[in-house]
Amino acid sequence: MVEQTAAVAQPVTQLHVSKSRSLDANPWWAQGLIYLILIGAGLITLLPMINVWAISFSEAHEIYKNPMMLWPKSFTLEPYKYIFNTQVLLKAFGITTFVTVVGTFLNLIFTATGAYGLSKTHIPGHRFLLWLVIIPMLFGAGLIPMYILLKNIGLLNSIWVLIIPQLVAPFNLILMRNFFWSIPESLEESAKIDGASDMRVLWSIILPLSKPVIATVGLFYAVGHWNDFFSGLFFISDNSKWPLQMVLRSIIIDFNMLNMGTQNTNTLNDSSHLVVQPENIKAATIIFAIVPILIVYPFLQKYFVKGIMLGSVKG
């Protein structure tokens, strides 16, 4: 297994070395231009987030004086106190956290078992099953058939409508299947000679060797669940079951605070005690929604490139 992994990883290493050498072969001015373009692209990406972060920690009167601030003016935590006192937002956060954790766990179970089966090319009908996975990735059924199906099976206005229709993503399934395919069959044959079943081989041998692709696919699913907006928009009409992204949309577009607590609404409407502005609330809510994913990503980043490259090279 070690030799096979090294053999698979070798082209990736050579690819990085080749790119590095090709970059070093450029003249100094070309390298400087490349770095300037990359730094500029990074700043364009980061500046809006920094601006939102600064607004979320600034007092209300400073927002209109310096709308493009990159550092908090007259630092305050009142916007965050406001959103943490709103029951609707905290409930939506709990729903989204449940969907992300449980949904990602179920995603990995169904994707891993499906990918392991499809990695066995000797199974009769293997190519037909593989095409059944690829075709939905190219041609979707559409929103209306999906709505009718979910209505007939009673999933509308249920939290499970945010999980079950997205149990297996074809792209992630193929990515994991290619990774499993790269593992030598001799390992499985040795385990089966010792009496291990297919599920025991998958659980005890394949999955421990597949941490990079599991972390990568898990991150894909987790980010997808956390940022899922359309499922809540089309399939959940009961606002008490809205995920975080739907509540965030309601705050940013409509600034609908009527369901977020009478006391807080009165605080906003009373101009004589104006502590926070709608812009503060919007900015603090955006930061509140993106921080959990930003915290998770660094722990999985070391597996990310390896999982993508080894899962996509073969196939």
Secondary structure, DSSP 8 states (H G I E B T S, - for coil): -HHHHHHHHHHHHHHHHHHHHHHHTS-HHHHHHHHHHHHHHHHHHHHHHHHHHHHHTB-HHHHHH-TT-SS-SSB--HHHHHHHT-HHHHHHHHHHHHHHHHHHHHHHHHHHHHHHHHT-TTSTTHHHHHHHHHHHHHS---HHHHHHHHHHTT-TTSGGGGTGGGS--HHHHHHHHHHHHTS-HHHHHHHHHTT--HHHHIIIIIGGGGHHHHHHHHHHHHHHHHT--HHHHHH---GGG--HHHHHHIIIII---TTS-HHHHHHHH-GGG----HHHHHHHHHHHHHHHHHHHHHHHHHHHHHHHHHHHH--
